[in-house]
Amino acid sequence: MPMDTCPKCGGTDINEGLVVRRKTILYKSKNYKGLFGGLEFTTFACPNCGYVEFYVDGGELRKQLGK
């Protein structure tokens, strides 16, 4: 779900990126029953005010949850 307009300031110069760290940061649902697995975040940041949103792939999350 791409962010085209900043919900905080209304800016439209949105930058897409990733959360970066030496080890990968993943989202893992509390409802996921597997030992391994997780979803990488896609992030959108507004350079005008610094607002950031995080997203995971909804289709991949549904697969992990068996939906």
C-alpha positions, 0 to 999 in steps of 0.5 A, spaced: 500 500 500 504 505 497 503 512 501 502 518 495 501 523 500 503 524 507 497 523 512 501 528 517 503 534 513 500 533 506 507 533 503 507 529 496 515 528 496 514 521 499 521 516 499 520 509 499 525 505 503 527 499 507 528 498 515 536 497 515 540 493 520 545 488 521 540 483 522 534 483 518 528 486 522 522 482 521 514 482 522 512 475 525 504 475 527 503 472 534 498 467 530 503 464 526 505 457 528 511 456 524 518 456 527 521 460 522 518 466 517 517 473 517 516 479 513 520 484 511 518 491 512 517 496 506 517 503 509 515 510 506 518 517 509 516 524 508 522 528 508 518 534 509 516 532 516 519 526 518 513 521 518 514 514 517 509 508 515 511 501 515 508 496 511 508 488 510 506 484 504 498 483 505 498 477 501 504 474 504 502 475 511 495 471 509 499 465 506 503 465 513 496 465 516 493 460 512 488 464 509 
